[in-house]
Amino acid sequence: MSIIIREQYTDPEVRTIAFDIARAQQHQEGQILALLRDWGLPQTTGASTDTELFLP
């Protein structure tokens, strides 16, 4: 989402904040993927949409 904001706005401050958010989220994603790997869990559920993750 922050990448979309960064691409659509011209205000340098907004673009900088959006970039910082995207970079932080990328780091967090890497940490989560490493944990899943270490725990021997799949990195995907096979669900085709996010909403399917919450279906019984």
KOLGU-4560 file (N, C-alpha, C; in nm, 3 decimals, padded with zeros to 5 digits):
<recs>
<n_xx: 00.082 n_yy: -00.118 n_zz: 00.000 ca_xx: 00.000 ca_yy: 00.000 ca_zz: 00.000 c_xx: 00.088 c_yy: 00.125 c_zz: 00.000 mol: A seq: 1 type: MET>
<n_xx: 00.193 n_yy: 00.125 n_zz: 00.078 ca_xx: 00.277 ca_yy: 00.244 ca_zz: 00.085 c_xx: 00.347 c_yy: 00.272 c_zz: -00.048 mol: A seq: 2 type: SER>
<n_xx: 00.376 n_yy: 00.168 n_zz: -00.124 ca_xx: 00.438 ca_yy: 00.187 ca_zz: -00.256 c_xx: 00.341 c_yy: 00.260 c_zz: -00.349 mol: A seq: 3 type: ILE>
<n_xx: 00.213 n_yy: 00.226 n_zz: -00.340 ca_xx: 00.113 ca_yy: 00.295 ca_zz: -00.422 c_xx: 00.108 c_yy: 00.442 c_zz: -00.386 mol: A seq: 4 type: ILE>
<n_xx: 00.109 n_yy: 00.472 n_zz: -00.258 ca_xx: 00.108 ca_yy: 00.612 ca_zz: -00.212 c_xx: 00.232 c_yy: 00.683 c_zz: -00.264 mol: A seq: 5 type: ILE>
<n_xx: 00.346 n_yy: 00.618 n_zz: -00.252 ca_xx: 00.471 ca_yy: 00.681 ca_zz: -00.297 c_xx: 00.467 c_yy: 00.713 c_zz: -00.446 mol: A seq: 6 type: ARG>
<n_xx: 00.407 n_yy: 00.623 n_zz: -00.525 ca_xx: 00.400 ca_yy: 00.645 ca_zz: -00.669 c_xx: 00.301 c_yy: 00.754 c_zz: -00.708 mol: A seq: 7 type: GLU>
<n_xx: 00.196 n_yy: 00.773 n_zz: -00.626 ca_xx: 00.089 ca_yy: 00.866 ca_zz: -00.664 c_xx: 00.109 c_yy: 01.008 c_zz: -00.613 mol: A seq: 8 type: GLN>
<n_xx: 00.192 n_yy: 01.028 n_zz: -00.513 ca_xx: 00.210 ca_yy: 01.161 ca_zz: -00.455 c_xx: 00.341 c_yy: 01.223 c_zz: -00.499 mol: A seq: 9 type: TYR>
<n_xx: 00.341 n_yy: 01.355 n_zz: -00.508 ca_xx: 00.464 ca_yy: 01.426 ca_zz: -00.547 c_xx: 00.529 c_yy: 01.495 c_zz: -00.427 mol: A seq: 10 type: THR>
<n_xx: 00.458 n_yy: 01.506 n_zz: -00.316 ca_xx: 00.513 ca_yy: 01.570 ca_zz: -00.196 c_xx: 00.631 c_yy: 01.487 c_zz: -00.146 mol: A seq: 11 type: ASP>
<n_xx: 00.750 n_yy: 01.546 n_zz: -00.139 ca_xx: 00.870 ca_yy: 01.471 ca_zz: -00.099 c_xx: 00.858 c_yy: 01.409 c_zz: 00.040 mol: A seq: 12 type: PRO>
<n_xx: 00.794 n_yy: 01.479 n_zz: 00.132 ca_xx: 00.781 ca_yy: 01.425 ca_zz: 00.268 c_xx: 00.692 c_yy: 01.300 c_zz: 00.269 mol: A seq: 13 type: GLU>
<n_xx: 00.581 n_yy: 01.305 n_zz: 00.198 ca_xx: 00.492 ca_yy: 01.190 ca_zz: 00.189 c_xx: 00.564 c_yy: 01.074 c_zz: 00.122 mol: A seq: 14 type: VAL>
<n_xx: 00.637 n_yy: 01.102 n_zz: 00.016 ca_xx: 00.710 ca_yy: 00.997 ca_zz: -00.055 c_xx: 00.817 c_yy: 00.933 c_zz: 00.033 mol: A seq: 15 type: ARG>
<n_xx: 00.885 n_yy: 01.014 n_zz: 00.113 ca_xx: 00.987 ca_yy: 00.962 ca_zz: 00.203 c_xx: 00.927 c_yy: 00.874 c_zz: 00.311 mol: A seq: 16 type: THR>
<n_xx: 00.817 n_yy: 00.918 n_zz: 00.369 ca_xx: 00.750 ca_yy: 00.838 ca_zz: 00.472 c_xx: 00.700 c_yy: 00.706 c_zz: 00.413 mol: A seq: 17 type: ILE>
<n_xx: 00.640 n_yy: 00.712 n_zz: 00.295 ca_xx: 00.590 ca_yy: 00.591 ca_zz: 00.230 c_xx: 00.704 c_yy: 00.493 c_zz: 00.202 mol: A seq: 18 type: ALA>
<n_xx: 00.818 n_yy: 00.545 n_zz: 00.158 ca_xx: 00.933 ca_yy: 00.460 ca_zz: 00.131 c_xx: 00.983 c_yy: 00.395 c_zz: 00.260 mol: A seq: 19 type: PHE>
<n_xx: 00.990 n_yy: 00.473 n_zz: 00.368 ca_xx: 01.035 ca_yy: 00.419 ca_zz: 00.497 c_xx: 00.943 c_yy: 00.308 c_zz: 00.546 mol: A seq: 20 type: ASP>
<n_xx: 00.812 n_yy: 00.327 n_zz: 00.528 ca_xx: 00.715 ca_yy: 00.225 ca_zz: 00.567 c_xx: 00.737 c_yy: 00.098 c_zz: 00.486 mol: A seq: 21 type: ILE>
<n_xx: 00.750 n_yy: 00.113 n_zz: 00.355 ca_xx: 00.770 ca_yy: -00.004 ca_zz: 00.268 c_xx: 00.898 c_yy: -00.078 c_zz: 00.306 mol: A seq: 22 type: ALA>
<n_xx: 01.003 n_yy: -00.005 n_zz: 00.333 ca_xx: 01.131 ca_yy: -00.068 ca_zz: 00.370 c_xx: 01.119 c_yy: -00.144 c_zz: 00.502 mol: A seq: 23 type: ARG>
<n_xx: 01.050 n_yy: -00.084 n_zz: 00.599 ca_xx: 01.031 ca_yy: -00.152 ca_zz: 00.729 c_xx: 00.948 c_yy: -00.278 c_zz: 00.712 mol: A seq: 24 type: ALA>
<n_xx: 00.843 n_yy: -00.269 n_zz: 00.630 ca_xx: 00.758 ca_yy: -00.386 ca_zz: 00.608 c_xx: 00.834 c_yy: -00.496 c_zz: 00.536 mol: A seq: 25 type: GLN>
<n_xx: 00.920 n_yy: -00.458 n_zz: 00.444 ca_xx: 01.000 ca_yy: -00.558 ca_zz: 00.373 c_xx: 01.091 c_yy: -00.632 c_zz: 00.471 mol: A seq: 26 type: GLN>
<n_xx: 01.149 n_yy: -00.559 n_zz: 00.564 ca_xx: 01.235 ca_yy: -00.621 ca_zz: 00.666 c_xx: 01.153 c_yy: -00.716 c_zz: 00.753 mol: A seq: 27 type: HIS>
<n_xx: 01.034 n_yy: -00.673 n_zz: 00.794 ca_xx: 00.949 ca_yy: -00.757 ca_zz: 00.877 c_xx: 00.907 c_yy: -00.883 c_zz: 00.802 mol: A seq: 28 type: GLN>
<n_xx: 00.877 n_yy: -00.869 n_zz: 00.673 ca_xx: 00.840 ca_yy: -00.985 ca_zz: 00.594 c_xx: 00.954 c_yy: -01.086 c_zz: 00.590 mol: A seq: 29 type: GLU>
<n_xx: 01.075 n_yy: -01.037 n_zz: 00.575 ca_xx: 01.192 ca_yy: -01.124 ca_zz: 00.575 c_xx: 01.207 c_yy: -01.199 c_zz: 00.706 mol: A seq: 30 type: GLY>
<n_xx: 01.183 n_yy: -01.130 n_zz: 00.817 ca_xx: 01.191 ca_yy: -01.194 ca_zz: 00.947 c_xx: 01.086 c_yy: -01.305 c_zz: 00.962 mol: A seq: 31 type: GLN>
<n_xx: 00.964 n_yy: -01.276 n_zz: 00.917 ca_xx: 00.856 ca_yy: -01.375 ca_zz: 00.927 c_xx: 00.887 c_yy: -01.496 c_zz: 00.839 mol: A seq: 32 type: ILE>
<n_xx: 00.933 n_yy: -01.472 n_zz: 00.718 ca_xx: 00.966 ca_yy: -01.583 ca_zz: 00.629 c_xx: 01.079 c_yy: -01.669 c_zz: 00.687 mol: A seq: 33 type: LEU>
<n_xx: 01.175 n_yy: -01.606 n_zz: 00.751 ca_xx: 01.284 ca_yy: -01.681 ca_zz: 00.814 c_xx: 01.232 c_yy: -01.767 c_zz: 00.929 mol: A seq: 34 type: ALA>
<n_xx: 01.141 n_yy: -01.712 n_zz: 01.008 ca_xx: 01.082 ca_yy: -01.790 ca_zz: 01.117 c_xx: 01.005 c_yy: -01.910 c_zz: 01.062 mol: A seq: 35 type: LEU>
<n_xx: 00.926 n_yy: -01.887 n_zz: 00.960 ca_xx: 00.851 ca_yy: -01.998 ca_zz: 00.901 c_xx: 00.946 c_yy: -02.107 c_zz: 00.851 mol: A seq: 36 type: LEU>
<n_xx: 01.053 n_yy: -02.065 n_zz: 00.786 ca_xx: 01.152 ca_yy: -02.162 ca_zz: 00.738 c_xx: 01.214 c_yy: -02.239 c_zz: 00.855 mol: A seq: 37 type: ARG>
<n_xx: 01.254 n_yy: -02.167 n_zz: 00.959 ca_xx: 01.317 ca_yy: -02.231 ca_zz: 01.075 c_xx: 01.223 c_yy: -02.329 c_zz: 01.144 mol: A seq: 38 type: ASP>
<n_xx: 01.093 n_yy: -02.297 n_zz: 01.143 ca_xx: 00.994 ca_yy: -02.383 ca_zz: 01.208 c_xx: 00.945 c_yy: -02.495 c_zz: 01.116 mol: A seq: 39 type: TRP>
<n_xx: 00.994 n_yy: -02.495 n_zz: 00.992 ca_xx: 00.953 ca_yy: -02.597 ca_zz: 00.897 c_xx: 00.810 c_yy: -02.580 c_zz: 00.847 mol: A seq: 40 type: GLY>
<n_xx: 00.761 n_yy: -02.458 n_zz: 00.847 ca_xx: 00.624 ca_yy: -02.430 ca_zz: 00.803 c_xx: 00.625 c_yy: -02.372 c_zz: 00.662 mol: A seq: 41 type: LEU>
<n_xx: 00.516 n_yy: -02.392 n_zz: 00.588 ca_xx: 00.511 ca_yy: -02.336 ca_zz: 00.452 c_xx: 00.498 c_yy: -02.185 c_zz: 00.455 mol: A seq: 42 type: PRO>
<n_xx: 00.548 n_yy: -02.122 n_zz: 00.353 ca_xx: 00.538 ca_yy: -01.975 ca_zz: 00.343 c_xx: 00.407 c_yy: -01.933 c_zz: 00.279 mol: A seq: 43 type: GLN>
<n_xx: 00.327 n_yy: -02.028 n_zz: 00.237 ca_xx: 00.197 ca_yy: -01.998 ca_zz: 00.177 c_xx: 00.096 c_yy: -02.100 c_zz: 00.225 mol: A seq: 44 type: THR>
<n_xx: -00.029 n_yy: -02.057 n_zz: 00.229 ca_xx: -00.137 ca_yy: -02.147 ca_zz: 00.271 c_xx: -00.200 c_yy: -02.218 c_zz: 00.154 mol: A seq: 45 type: THR>
<n_xx: -00.174 n_yy: -02.169 n_zz: 00.034 ca_xx: -00.240 ca_yy: -02.222 ca_zz: -00.083 c_xx: -00.372 c_yy: -02.152 c_zz: -00.110 mol: A seq: 46 type: GLY>
<n_xx: -00.415 n_yy: -02.064 n_zz: -00.019 ca_xx: -00.540 ca_yy: -01.989 ca_zz: -00.039 c_xx: -00.520 c_yy: -01.890 c_zz: -00.152 mol: A seq: 47 type: ALA>
<n_xx: -00.624 n_yy: -01.873 n_zz: -00.233 ca_xx: -00.611 ca_yy: -01.783 ca_zz: -00.348 c_xx: -00.634 c_yy: -01.637 c_zz: -00.311 mol: A seq: 48 type: SER>
<n_xx: -00.699 n_yy: -01.611 n_zz: -00.197 ca_xx: -00.722 ca_yy: -01.474 ca_zz: -00.153 c_xx: -00.700 c_yy: -01.465 c_zz: -00.003 mol: A seq: 49 type: THR>
<n_xx: -00.677 n_yy: -01.345 n_zz: 00.046 ca_xx: -00.657 ca_yy: -01.325 ca_zz: 00.190 c_xx: -00.780 c_yy: -01.366 c_zz: 00.269 mol: A seq: 50 type: ASP>
<n_xx: -00.899 n_yy: -01.343 n_zz: 00.214 ca_xx: -01.021 ca_yy: -01.373 ca_zz: 00.288 c_xx: -01.036 c_yy: -01.523 c_zz: 00.313 mol: A seq: 51 type: THR>
<n_xx: -00.982 n_yy: -01.605 n_zz: 00.224 ca_xx: -00.990 ca_yy: -01.749 ca_zz: 00.244 c_xx: -00.912 c_yy: -01.796 c_zz: 00.365 mol: A seq: 52 type: GLU>
<n_xx: -00.818 n_yy: -01.718 n_zz: 00.411 ca_xx: -00.739 ca_yy: -01.756 ca_zz: 00.528 c_xx: -00.826 c_yy: -01.762 c_zz: 00.653 mol: A seq: 53 type: LEU>
<n_xx: -00.937 n_yy: -01.691 n_zz: 00.652 ca_xx: -01.021 ca_yy: -01.682 ca_zz: 00.772 c_xx: -01.146 c_yy: -01.769 c_zz: 00.762 mol: A seq: 54 type: PHE>
<n_xx: -01.161 n_yy: -01.843 n_zz: 00.655 ca_xx: -01.277 ca_yy: -01.931 ca_zz: 00.641 c_xx: -01.253 c_yy: -02.061 c_zz: 00.717 mol: A seq: 55 type: LEU>
<n_xx: -01.359 n_yy: -02.117 n_zz: 00.776 ca_xx: -01.342 ca_yy: -02.244 ca_zz: 00.850 c_xx: -01.311 c_yy: -02.360 c_zz: 00.756 mol: A seq: 56 type: PRO>
</recs>
